[in-house]
Amino acid sequence: QVRLVESGGGLVQPGGSLKLSCLATGSIFSISTTNWYRDRQASGNQRELVAAITSDGNTRYADSVKGRFTISRDDAKNTAYLQMNNLKPEDTAVYYCHVRNYWGQGTQVTVSS
């Protein structure tokens, strides 16, 4: 059984930064790819992959966030991170952590002036 708990969301002005965290329980975290997804109202809540990091540290990003977001992981802490810089209103969404078949509860990110 794996439990994922996201934190770090909130309200930020355009151009600001936030760092999301995903704390995992269970032993599979360090051997699994961790993904960050988001549900944006503007896209009709269609869930989209934002970033992914493999167990050996390879990363990939959605084109819309390349150069602004950075995904990382600390296996000693069973935690993955999503550093989000230069945030835009279109980044407003609920962000979810995903590992294998498991999802976190989501954390709201709102970018607004």
BAMIBA-458034 format. One record per residue: residue number from 1; residue in three letters; chain; x, y, z of N, C-alpha, C, O in turn. Coordinates in steps of 0.2 Angstrom, whole numbers, plus 5000, padded with zeros to 4 digits. Layout:
% residues N
@n:NUM | res:ALA | chain:A | nc1:X | nc2:Y | nc3:Z | cac1:X | cac2:Y | cac3:Z | cc1:X | cc2:Y | cc3:Z | oc1:X | oc2:Y | oc3:Z
...
***
This chain:
% residues 113
@n:1 | res:GLN | chain:A | nc1:5004 | nc2:4994 | nc3:5000 | cac1:5000 | cac2:5000 | cac3:5000 | cc1:5004 | cc2:5006 | cc3:5000 | oc1:5009 | oc2:5007 | oc3:5004
@n:2 | res:VAL | chain:A | nc1:5003 | nc2:5011 | nc3:4996 | cac1:5006 | cac2:5017 | cac3:4995 | cc1:5002 | cc2:5023 | cc3:4997 | oc1:4996 | oc2:5023 | oc3:4994
@n:3 | res:ARG | chain:A | nc1:5004 | nc2:5028 | nc3:5001 | cac1:5000 | cac2:5034 | cac3:5002 | cc1:5004 | cc2:5040 | cc3:5000 | oc1:5010 | oc2:5040 | oc3:5002
@n:4 | res:LEU | chain:A | nc1:5001 | nc2:5044 | nc3:4996 | cac1:5004 | cac2:5050 | cac3:4994 | cc1:5001 | cc2:5056 | cc3:4997 | oc1:4995 | oc2:5057 | oc3:4996
@n:5 | res:VAL | chain:A | nc1:5005 | nc2:5061 | nc3:4999 | cac1:5002 | cac2:5067 | cac3:5002 | cc1:5006 | cc2:5073 | cc3:4999 | oc1:5012 | oc2:5074 | oc3:5000
@n:6 | res:GLU | chain:A | nc1:5002 | nc2:5077 | nc3:4996 | cac1:5005 | cac2:5083 | cac3:4993 | cc1:5004 | cc2:5089 | cc3:4997 | oc1:5000 | oc2:5089 | oc3:5002
@n:7 | res:SER | chain:A | nc1:5009 | nc2:5094 | nc3:4997 | cac1:5008 | cac2:5100 | cac3:5001 | cc1:5012 | cc2:5105 | cc3:4997 | oc1:5015 | oc2:5104 | oc3:4992
@n:8 | res:GLY | chain:A | nc1:5011 | nc2:5112 | nc3:4999 | cac1:5014 | cac2:5117 | cac3:4996 | cc1:5010 | cc2:5121 | cc3:4991 | oc1:5013 | oc2:5126 | oc3:4989
@n:9 | res:GLY | chain:A | nc1:5004 | nc2:5120 | nc3:4990 | cac1:5000 | cac2:5124 | cac3:4985 | cc1:4998 | cc2:5130 | cc3:4989 | oc1:4999 | oc2:5131 | oc3:4995
@n:10 | res:GLY | chain:A | nc1:4995 | nc2:5135 | nc3:4985 | cac1:4993 | cac2:5141 | cac3:4988 | cc1:4991 | cc2:5146 | cc3:4982 | oc1:4991 | oc2:5144 | oc3:4977
@n:11 | res:LEU | chain:A | nc1:4991 | nc2:5152 | nc3:4985 | cac1:4989 | cac2:5158 | cac3:4980 | cc1:4996 | cc2:5162 | cc3:4979 | oc1:4999 | oc2:5163 | oc3:4984
@n:12 | res:VAL | chain:A | nc1:4997 | nc2:5163 | nc3:4973 | cac1:5003 | cac2:5167 | cac3:4971 | cc1:5002 | cc2:5171 | cc3:4966 | oc1:4998 | oc2:5170 | oc3:4961
@n:13 | res:GLN | chain:A | nc1:5006 | nc2:5177 | nc3:4965 | cac1:5005 | cac2:5182 | cac3:4960 | cc1:5008 | cc2:5179 | cc3:4954 | oc1:5013 | oc2:5175 | oc3:4954
@n:14 | res:PRO | chain:A | nc1:5006 | nc2:5181 | nc3:4948 | cac1:5010 | cac2:5180 | cac3:4942 | cc1:5017 | cc2:5182 | cc3:4942 | oc1:5019 | oc2:5187 | oc3:4945
@n:15 | res:GLY | chain:A | nc1:5022 | nc2:5177 | nc3:4940 | cac1:5029 | cac2:5178 | cac3:4941 | cc1:5032 | cc2:5175 | cc3:4947 | oc1:5038 | oc2:5175 | oc3:4948
@n:16 | res:GLY | chain:A | nc1:5027 | nc2:5173 | nc3:4952 | cac1:5030 | cac2:5171 | cac3:4958 | cc1:5032 | cc2:5163 | cc3:4958 | oc1:5032 | oc2:5160 | oc3:4952
@n:17 | res:SER | chain:A | nc1:5033 | nc2:5161 | nc3:4963 | cac1:5036 | cac2:5154 | cac3:4964 | cc1:5032 | cc2:5150 | cc3:4969 | oc1:5030 | oc2:5153 | oc3:4974
@n:18 | res:LEU | chain:A | nc1:5032 | nc2:5143 | nc3:4968 | cac1:5029 | cac2:5139 | cac3:4974 | cc1:5033 | cc2:5132 | cc3:4973 | oc1:5036 | oc2:5131 | oc3:4968
@n:19 | res:LYS | chain:A | nc1:5034 | nc2:5129 | nc3:4978 | cac1:5037 | cac2:5122 | cac3:4978 | cc1:5032 | cc2:5117 | cc3:4981 | oc1:5031 | oc2:5118 | oc3:4987
@n:20 | res:LEU | chain:A | nc1:5030 | nc2:5112 | nc3:4977 | cac1:5026 | cac2:5107 | cac3:4979 | cc1:5030 | cc2:5101 | cc3:4982 | oc1:5035 | oc2:5100 | oc3:4979
@n:21 | res:SER | chain:A | nc1:5027 | nc2:5098 | nc3:4987 | cac1:5031 | cac2:5092 | cac3:4990 | cc1:5026 | cc2:5086 | cc3:4989 | oc1:5020 | oc2:5087 | oc3:4990
@n:22 | res:CYS | chain:A | nc1:5028 | nc2:5080 | nc3:4988 | cac1:5024 | cac2:5074 | cac3:4988 | cc1:5028 | cc2:5069 | cc3:4993 | oc1:5033 | oc2:5066 | oc3:4991
@n:23 | res:LEU | chain:A | nc1:5025 | nc2:5068 | nc3:4999 | cac1:5028 | cac2:5063 | cac3:5003 | cc1:5024 | cc2:5056 | cc3:5002 | oc1:5018 | oc2:5056 | oc3:5003
@n:24 | res:ALA | chain:A | nc1:5028 | nc2:5051 | nc3:5001 | cac1:5026 | cac2:5044 | cac3:5000 | cc1:5027 | cc2:5040 | cc3:5006 | oc1:5033 | oc2:5040 | oc3:5009
@n:25 | res:THR | chain:A | nc1:5022 | nc2:5035 | nc3:5007 | cac1:5024 | cac2:5030 | cac3:5012 | cc1:5024 | cc2:5024 | cc3:5008 | oc1:5022 | oc2:5023 | oc3:5002
@n:26 | res:GLY | chain:A | nc1:5028 | nc2:5018 | nc3:5010 | cac1:5028 | cac2:5012 | cac3:5006 | cc1:5035 | cc2:5012 | cc3:5003 | oc1:5039 | oc2:5017 | oc3:5002
@n:27 | res:SER | chain:A | nc1:5037 | nc2:5006 | nc3:5001 | cac1:5044 | cac2:5004 | cac3:4999 | cc1:5045 | cc2:5005 | cc3:4992 | oc1:5051 | oc2:5005 | oc3:4990
@n:28 | res:ILE | chain:A | nc1:5040 | nc2:5006 | nc3:4988 | cac1:5041 | cac2:5006 | cac3:4981 | cc1:5043 | cc2:5013 | cc3:4978 | oc1:5045 | oc2:5014 | oc3:4972
@n:29 | res:PHE | chain:A | nc1:5043 | nc2:5018 | nc3:4982 | cac1:5044 | cac2:5025 | cac3:4980 | cc1:5051 | cc2:5026 | cc3:4977 | oc1:5051 | oc2:5028 | oc3:4971
@n:30 | res:SER | chain:A | nc1:5056 | nc2:5023 | nc3:4980 | cac1:5063 | cac2:5024 | cac3:4977 | cc1:5064 | cc2:5020 | cc3:4971 | oc1:5069 | oc2:5022 | oc3:4967
@n:31 | res:ILE | chain:A | nc1:5060 | nc2:5015 | nc3:4969 | cac1:5061 | cac2:5011 | cac3:4963 | cc1:5056 | cc2:5013 | cc3:4958 | oc1:5056 | oc2:5009 | oc3:4953
@n:32 | res:SER | chain:A | nc1:5052 | nc2:5018 | nc3:4959 | cac1:5047 | cac2:5020 | cac3:4954 | cc1:5048 | cc2:5027 | cc3:4951 | oc1:5051 | oc2:5031 | oc3:4954
@n:33 | res:THR | chain:A | nc1:5045 | nc2:5028 | nc3:4945 | cac1:5044 | cac2:5035 | cac3:4943 | cc1:5039 | cc2:5038 | cc3:4946 | oc1:5034 | oc2:5036 | oc3:4948
@n:34 | res:THR | chain:A | nc1:5040 | nc2:5045 | nc3:4948 | cac1:5035 | cac2:5049 | cac3:4951 | cc1:5033 | cc2:5054 | cc3:4946 | oc1:5037 | oc2:5057 | oc3:4942
@n:35 | res:ASN | chain:A | nc1:5027 | nc2:5055 | nc3:4946 | cac1:5024 | cac2:5060 | cac3:4941 | cc1:5020 | cc2:5065 | cc3:4944 | oc1:5017 | oc2:5064 | oc3:4950
@n:36 | res:TRP | chain:A | nc1:5020 | nc2:5071 | nc3:4942 | cac1:5016 | cac2:5077 | cac3:4944 | cc1:5011 | cc2:5078 | cc3:4938 | oc1:5013 | oc2:5079 | oc3:4932
@n:37 | res:TYR | chain:A | nc1:5004 | nc2:5078 | nc3:4940 | cac1:4999 | cac2:5079 | cac3:4935 | cc1:4995 | cc2:5086 | cc3:4937 | oc1:4996 | oc2:5088 | oc3:4943
@n:38 | res:ARG | chain:A | nc1:4991 | nc2:5088 | nc3:4933 | cac1:4987 | cac2:5094 | cac3:4935 | cc1:4980 | cc2:5094 | cc3:4932 | oc1:4980 | oc2:5091 | oc3:4926
@n:39 | res:ASP | chain:A | nc1:4975 | nc2:5096 | nc3:4935 | cac1:4969 | cac2:5097 | cac3:4932 | cc1:4967 | cc2:5104 | cc3:4932 | oc1:4967 | oc2:5108 | oc3:4937
@n:40 | res:ARG | chain:A | nc1:4967 | nc2:5107 | nc3:4926 | cac1:4965 | cac2:5114 | cac3:4925 | cc1:4958 | cc2:5115 | cc3:4923 | oc1:4956 | oc2:5111 | oc3:4918
@n:41 | res:GLN | chain:A | nc1:4955 | nc2:5120 | nc3:4926 | cac1:4948 | cac2:5121 | cac3:4924 | cc1:4948 | cc2:5123 | cc3:4917 | oc1:4943 | oc2:5122 | oc3:4913
@n:42 | res:ALA | chain:A | nc1:4953 | nc2:5127 | nc3:4915 | cac1:4953 | cac2:5130 | cac3:4908 | cc1:4953 | cc2:5125 | cc3:4903 | oc1:4951 | oc2:5126 | oc3:4897
@n:43 | res:SER | chain:A | nc1:4956 | nc2:5119 | nc3:4904 | cac1:4956 | cac2:5113 | cac3:4900 | cc1:4950 | cc2:5108 | cc3:4901 | oc1:4950 | oc2:5102 | oc3:4899
@n:44 | res:GLY | chain:A | nc1:4945 | nc2:5110 | nc3:4904 | cac1:4939 | cac2:5106 | cac3:4906 | cc1:4941 | cc2:5101 | cc3:4911 | oc1:4938 | oc2:5095 | oc3:4911
@n:45 | res:ASN | chain:A | nc1:4946 | nc2:5102 | nc3:4915 | cac1:4948 | cac2:5097 | cac3:4920 | cc1:4951 | cc2:5091 | cc3:4917 | oc1:4951 | oc2:5086 | oc3:4920
@n:46 | res:GLN | chain:A | nc1:4954 | nc2:5092 | nc3:4911 | cac1:4957 | cac2:5086 | cac3:4908 | cc1:4964 | cc2:5085 | cc3:4911 | oc1:4968 | oc2:5090 | oc3:4911
@n:47 | res:ARG | chain:A | nc1:4966 | nc2:5080 | nc3:4914 | cac1:4972 | cac2:5079 | cac3:4918 | cc1:4978 | cc2:5078 | cc3:4913 | oc1:4978 | oc2:5075 | oc3:4908
@n:48 | res:GLU | chain:A | nc1:4983 | nc2:5082 | nc3:4915 | cac1:4989 | cac2:5082 | cac3:4910 | cc1:4995 | cc2:5081 | cc3:4914 | oc1:4995 | oc2:5083 | oc3:4920
@n:49 | res:LEU | chain:A | nc1:4999 | nc2:5078 | nc3:4911 | cac1:5006 | cac2:5076 | cac3:4914 | cc1:5010 | cc2:5083 | cc3:4914 | oc1:5011 | oc2:5085 | oc3:4909
@n:50 | res:VAL | chain:A | nc1:5013 | nc2:5085 | nc3:4920 | cac1:5017 | cac2:5091 | cac3:4920 | cc1:5024 | cc2:5089 | cc3:4920 | oc1:5028 | oc2:5092 | oc3:4916
@n:51 | res:ALA | chain:A | nc1:5026 | nc2:5084 | nc3:4924 | cac1:5033 | cac2:5082 | cac3:4924 | cc1:5034 | cc2:5075 | cc3:4927 | oc1:5029 | oc2:5073 | oc3:4931
@n:52 | res:ALA | chain:A | nc1:5039 | nc2:5072 | nc3:4926 | cac1:5040 | cac2:5065 | cac3:4928 | cc1:5048 | cc2:5064 | cc3:4930 | oc1:5052 | oc2:5067 | oc3:4926
@n:53 | res:ILE | chain:A | nc1:5049 | nc2:5060 | nc3:4935 | cac1:5056 | cac2:5059 | cac3:4936 | cc1:5057 | cc2:5051 | cc3:4937 | oc1:5053 | oc2:5048 | oc3:4941
@n:54 | res:THR | chain:A | nc1:5061 | nc2:5048 | nc3:4934 | cac1:5062 | cac2:5041 | cac3:4935 | cc1:5066 | cc2:5039 | cc3:4941 | oc1:5069 | oc2:5044 | oc3:4945
@n:55 | res:SER | chain:A | nc1:5067 | nc2:5033 | nc3:4943 | cac1:5071 | cac2:5031 | cac3:4949 | cc1:5078 | cc2:5033 | cc3:4948 | oc1:5081 | oc2:5034 | oc3:4954
@n:56 | res:ASP | chain:A | nc1:5081 | nc2:5033 | nc3:4942 | cac1:5088 | cac2:5035 | cac3:4942 | cc1:5089 | cc2:5043 | cc3:4940 | oc1:5094 | oc2:5045 | oc3:4938
@n:57 | res:GLY | chain:A | nc1:5083 | nc2:5046 | nc3:4940 | cac1:5084 | cac2:5054 | cac3:4940 | cc1:5083 | cc2:5057 | cc3:4933 | oc1:5084 | oc2:5063 | oc3:4932
@n:58 | res:ASN | chain:A | nc1:5081 | nc2:5053 | nc3:4928 | cac1:5079 | cac2:5056 | cac3:4922 | cc1:5073 | cc2:5060 | cc3:4922 | oc1:5068 | oc2:5057 | oc3:4926
@n:59 | res:THR | chain:A | nc1:5072 | nc2:5065 | nc3:4919 | cac1:5066 | cac2:5069 | cac3:4920 | cc1:5063 | cc2:5071 | cc3:4913 | oc1:5067 | oc2:5071 | oc3:4908
@n:60 | res:ARG | chain:A | nc1:5057 | nc2:5073 | nc3:4913 | cac1:5054 | cac2:5075 | cac3:4907 | cc1:5048 | cc2:5080 | cc3:4909 | oc1:5045 | oc2:5079 | oc3:4914
@n:61 | res:TYR | chain:A | nc1:5047 | nc2:5085 | nc3:4904 | cac1:5042 | cac2:5090 | cac3:4906 | cc1:5037 | cc2:5091 | cc3:4900 | oc1:5039 | oc2:5090 | oc3:4895
@n:62 | res:ALA | chain:A | nc1:5031 | nc2:5094 | nc3:4902 | cac1:5027 | cac2:5096 | cac3:4897 | cc1:5030 | cc2:5102 | cc3:4894 | oc1:5033 | oc2:5106 | oc3:4897
@n:63 | res:ASP | chain:A | nc1:5028 | nc2:5103 | nc3:4888 | cac1:5031 | cac2:5109 | cac3:4884 | cc1:5029 | cc2:5116 | cc3:4888 | oc1:5033 | oc2:5120 | oc3:4888
@n:64 | res:SER | chain:A | nc1:5023 | nc2:5116 | nc3:4890 | cac1:5021 | cac2:5122 | cac3:4893 | cc1:5024 | cc2:5124 | cc3:4900 | oc1:5024 | oc2:5130 | oc3:4902
@n:65 | res:VAL | chain:A | nc1:5028 | nc2:5120 | nc3:4903 | cac1:5032 | cac2:5121 | cac3:4909 | cc1:5039 | cc2:5121 | cc3:4908 | oc1:5043 | oc2:5122 | oc3:4913
@n:66 | res:LYS | chain:A | nc1:5042 | nc2:5119 | nc3:4903 | cac1:5049 | cac2:5118 | cac3:4902 | cc1:5053 | cc2:5125 | cc3:4903 | oc1:5050 | oc2:5130 | oc3:4901
@n:67 | res:GLY | chain:A | nc1:5058 | nc2:5124 | nc3:4907 | cac1:5062 | cac2:5130 | cac3:4909 | cc1:5059 | cc2:5134 | cc3:4915 | oc1:5062 | oc2:5139 | oc3:4917
@n:68 | res:ARG | chain:A | nc1:5053 | nc2:5132 | nc3:4917 | cac1:5050 | cac2:5136 | cac3:4923 | cc1:5049 | cc2:5131 | cc3:4929 | oc1:5050 | oc2:5133 | oc3:4934
@n:69 | res:PHE | chain:A | nc1:5048 | nc2:5125 | nc3:4927 | cac1:5047 | cac2:5120 | cac3:4933 | cc1:5053 | cc2:5115 | cc3:4933 | oc1:5056 | oc2:5113 | oc3:4928
@n:70 | res:THR | chain:A | nc1:5054 | nc2:5113 | nc3:4939 | cac1:5059 | cac2:5108 | cac3:4940 | cc1:5057 | cc2:5102 | cc3:4945 | oc1:5055 | oc2:5104 | oc3:4950
@n:71 | res:ILE | chain:A | nc1:5057 | nc2:5096 | nc3:4942 | cac1:5055 | cac2:5090 | cac3:4947 | cc1:5062 | cc2:5087 | cc3:4950 | oc1:5067 | oc2:5087 | oc3:4946
@n:72 | res:SER | chain:A | nc1:5061 | nc2:5085 | nc3:4956 | cac1:5067 | cac2:5082 | cac3:4959 | cc1:5064 | cc2:5077 | cc3:4964 | oc1:5058 | oc2:5077 | oc3:4966
@n:73 | res:ARG | chain:A | nc1:5069 | nc2:5073 | nc3:4967 | cac1:5067 | cac2:5068 | cac3:4972 | cc1:5072 | cc2:5067 | cc3:4977 | oc1:5078 | oc2:5068 | oc3:4976
@n:74 | res:ASP | chain:A | nc1:5070 | nc2:5065 | nc3:4983 | cac1:5075 | cac2:5064 | cac3:4989 | cc1:5072 | cc2:5057 | cc3:4991 | oc1:5068 | oc2:5057 | oc3:4995
@n:75 | res:ASP | chain:A | nc1:5075 | nc2:5052 | nc3:4989 | cac1:5073 | cac2:5045 | cac3:4991 | cc1:5074 | cc2:5044 | cc3:4998 | oc1:5071 | oc2:5040 | oc3:5001
@n:76 | res:ALA | chain:A | nc1:5079 | nc2:5047 | nc3:5001 | cac1:5080 | cac2:5046 | cac3:5009 | cc1:5074 | cc2:5049 | cc3:5013 | oc1:5073 | oc2:5046 | oc3:5018
@n:77 | res:LYS | chain:A | nc1:5071 | nc2:5054 | nc3:5010 | cac1:5065 | cac2:5056 | cac3:5013 | cc1:5058 | cc2:5054 | cc3:5010 | oc1:5053 | oc2:5056 | oc3:5012
@n:78 | res:ASN | chain:A | nc1:5059 | nc2:5049 | nc3:5005 | cac1:5053 | cac2:5047 | cac3:5002 | cc1:5049 | cc2:5053 | cc3:4999 | oc1:5042 | oc2:5053 | oc3:5000
@n:79 | res:THR | chain:A | nc1:5052 | nc2:5058 | nc3:4996 | cac1:5048 | cac2:5064 | cac3:4994 | cc1:5050 | cc2:5066 | cc3:4987 | oc1:5056 | oc2:5066 | oc3:4986
@n:80 | res:ALA | chain:A | nc1:5046 | nc2:5068 | nc3:4984 | cac1:5047 | cac2:5071 | cac3:4977 | cc1:5045 | cc2:5079 | cc3:4977 | oc1:5040 | oc2:5080 | oc3:4982
@n:81 | res:TYR | chain:A | nc1:5048 | nc2:5083 | nc3:4973 | cac1:5046 | cac2:5090 | cac3:4973 | cc1:5045 | cc2:5092 | cc3:4966 | oc1:5047 | oc2:5089 | oc3:4961
@n:82 | res:LEU | chain:A | nc1:5041 | nc2:5098 | nc3:4966 | cac1:5040 | cac2:5101 | cac3:4960 | cc1:5041 | cc2:5109 | cc3:4961 | oc1:5037 | oc2:5112 | oc3:4964
@n:83 | res:GLN | chain:A | nc1:5047 | nc2:5111 | nc3:4959 | cac1:5048 | cac2:5119 | cac3:4960 | cc1:5045 | cc2:5122 | cc3:4954 | oc1:5047 | oc2:5120 | oc3:4948
@n:84 | res:MET | chain:A | nc1:5041 | nc2:5127 | nc3:4955 | cac1:5038 | cac2:5131 | cac3:4950 | cc1:5039 | cc2:5138 | cc3:4950 | oc1:5038 | oc2:5141 | oc3:4955
@n:85 | res:ASN | chain:A | nc1:5043 | nc2:5140 | nc3:4945 | cac1:5045 | cac2:5147 | cac3:4945 | cc1:5041 | cc2:5151 | cc3:4939 | oc1:5038 | oc2:5148 | oc3:4935
@n:86 | res:ASN | chain:A | nc1:5041 | nc2:5157 | nc3:4939 | cac1:5038 | cac2:5161 | cac3:4934 | cc1:5031 | cc2:5159 | cc3:4933 | oc1:5029 | oc2:5158 | oc3:4927
@n:87 | res:LEU | chain:A | nc1:5027 | nc2:5158 | nc3:4938 | cac1:5021 | cac2:5155 | cac3:4937 | cc1:5016 | cc2:5160 | cc3:4933 | oc1:5017 | oc2:5166 | oc3:4934
@n:88 | res:LYS | chain:A | nc1:5012 | nc2:5157 | nc3:4929 | cac1:5007 | cac2:5161 | cac3:4925 | cc1:5000 | cc2:5159 | cc3:4927 | oc1:4999 | oc2:5154 | oc3:4930
@n:89 | res:PRO | chain:A | nc1:4995 | nc2:5163 | nc3:4926 | cac1:4988 | cac2:5162 | cac3:4927 | cc1:4986 | cc2:5155 | cc3:4925 | oc1:4982 | oc2:5152 | oc3:4928
@n:90 | res:GLU | chain:A | nc1:4988 | nc2:5153 | nc3:4919 | cac1:4986 | cac2:5147 | cac3:4916 | cc1:4989 | cc2:5141 | cc3:4920 | oc1:4988 | oc2:5135 | oc3:4918
@n:91 | res:ASP | chain:A | nc1:4994 | nc2:5142 | nc3:4924 | cac1:4996 | cac2:5136 | cac3:4929 | cc1:4991 | cc2:5135 | cc3:4934 | oc1:4992 | oc2:5130 | oc3:4938
@n:92 | res:THR | chain:A | nc1:4986 | nc2:5139 | nc3:4935 | cac1:4981 | cac2:5138 | cac3:4940 | cc1:4978 | cc2:5131 | cc3:4939 | oc1:4975 | oc2:5129 | oc3:4934
@n:93 | res:ALA | chain:A | nc1:4978 | nc2:5127 | nc3:4944 | cac1:4976 | cac2:5120 | cac3:4944 | cc1:4976 | cc2:5116 | cc3:4950 | oc1:4979 | oc2:5119 | oc3:4955
@n:94 | res:VAL | chain:A | nc1:4973 | nc2:5110 | nc3:4951 | cac1:4975 | cac2:5106 | cac3:4956 | cc1:4980 | cc2:5101 | cc3:4954 | oc1:4980 | oc2:5098 | oc3:4949
@n:95 | res:TYR | chain:A | nc1:4986 | nc2:5101 | nc3:4958 | cac1:4991 | cac2:5097 | cac3:4956 | cc1:4991 | cc2:5090 | cc3:4960 | oc1:4990 | oc2:5090 | oc3:4966
@n:96 | res:TYR | chain:A | nc1:4993 | nc2:5085 | nc3:4956 | cac1:4993 | cac2:5078 | cac3:4959 | cc1:4999 | cc2:5075 | cc3:4959 | oc1:5003 | oc2:5075 | oc3:4953
@n:97 | res:CYS | chain:A | nc1:5001 | nc2:5071 | nc3:4964 | cac1:5007 | cac2:5067 | cac3:4963 | cc1:5004 | cc2:5060 | cc3:4962 | oc1:4999 | oc2:5058 | oc3:4964
@n:98 | res:HIS | chain:A | nc1:5008 | nc2:5056 | nc3:4958 | cac1:5006 | cac2:5050 | cac3:4955 | cc1:5012 | cc2:5045 | cc3:4955 | oc1:5017 | oc2:5047 | oc3:4952
@n:99 | res:VAL | chain:A | nc1:5011 | nc2:5039 | nc3:4958 | cac1:5017 | cac2:5034 | cac3:4958 | cc1:5013 | cc2:5027 | cc3:4957 | oc1:5009 | oc2:5025 | oc3:4961
@n:100 | res:ARG | chain:A | nc1:5015 | nc2:5024 | nc3:4951 | cac1:5012 | cac2:5018 | cac3:4949 | cc1:5004 | cc2:5019 | cc3:4949 | oc1:5002 | oc2:5023 | oc3:4945
@n:101 | res:ASN | chain:A | nc1:5000 | nc2:5015 | nc3:4953 | cac1:4993 | cac2:5016 | cac3:4952 | cc1:4990 | cc2:5020 | cc3:4958 | oc1:4984 | oc2:5021 | oc3:4959
@n:102 | res:TYR | chain:A | nc1:4995 | nc2:5024 | nc3:4961 | cac1:4993 | cac2:5028 | cac3:4967 | cc1:4993 | cc2:5035 | cc3:4965 | oc1:4997 | oc2:5038 | oc3:4962
@n:103 | res:TRP | chain:A | nc1:4988 | nc2:5039 | nc3:4968 | cac1:4987 | cac2:5046 | cac3:4968 | cc1:4986 | cc2:5049 | cc3:4974 | oc1:4984 | oc2:5046 | oc3:4979
@n:104 | res:GLY | chain:A | nc1:4989 | nc2:5055 | nc3:4975 | cac1:4988 | cac2:5059 | cac3:4981 | cc1:4981 | cc2:5063 | cc3:4980 | oc1:4977 | oc2:5062 | oc3:4976
@n:105 | res:GLN | chain:A | nc1:4980 | nc2:5067 | nc3:4986 | cac1:4973 | cac2:5070 | cac3:4986 | cc1:4973 | cc2:5077 | cc3:4982 | oc1:4968 | oc2:5079 | oc3:4981
@n:106 | res:GLY | chain:A | nc1:4979 | nc2:5079 | nc3:4980 | cac1:4979 | cac2:5085 | cac3:4976 | cc1:4981 | cc2:5091 | cc3:4980 | oc1:4979 | oc2:5091 | oc3:4986
@n:107 | res:THR | chain:A | nc1:4984 | nc2:5096 | nc3:4977 | cac1:4985 | cac2:5103 | cac3:4981 | cc1:4983 | cc2:5108 | cc3:4976 | oc1:4985 | oc2:5108 | oc3:4970
@n:108 | res:GLN | chain:A | nc1:4979 | nc2:5113 | nc3:4978 | cac1:4977 | cac2:5118 | cac3:4974 | cc1:4983 | cc2:5124 | cc3:4973 | oc1:4986 | oc2:5126 | oc3:4978
@n:109 | res:VAL | chain:A | nc1:4984 | nc2:5125 | nc3:4967 | cac1:4988 | cac2:5131 | cac3:4965 | cc1:4984 | cc2:5136 | cc3:4961 | oc1:4981 | oc2:5135 | oc3:4956
@n:110 | res:THR | chain:A | nc1:4984 | nc2:5142 | nc3:4964 | cac1:4981 | cac2:5148 | cac3:4961 | cc1:4986 | cc2:5153 | cc3:4959 | oc1:4989 | oc2:5156 | oc3:4964
@n:111 | res:VAL | chain:A | nc1:4986 | nc2:5155 | nc3:4953 | cac1:4990 | cac2:5161 | cac3:4951 | cc1:4986 | cc2:5167 | cc3:4949 | oc1:4983 | oc2:5166 | oc3:4943
@n:112 | res:SER | chain:A | nc1:4986 | nc2:5172 | nc3:4953 | cac1:4982 | cac2:5177 | cac3:4951 | cc1:4984 | cc2:5184 | cc3:4955 | oc1:4987 | oc2:5183 | oc3:4960
@n:113 | res:SER | chain:A | nc1:4983 | nc2:5189 | nc3:4951 | cac1:4985 | cac2:5196 | cac3:4954 | cc1:4979 | cc2:5199 | cc3:4958 | oc1:4979 | oc2:5204 | oc3:4961
***
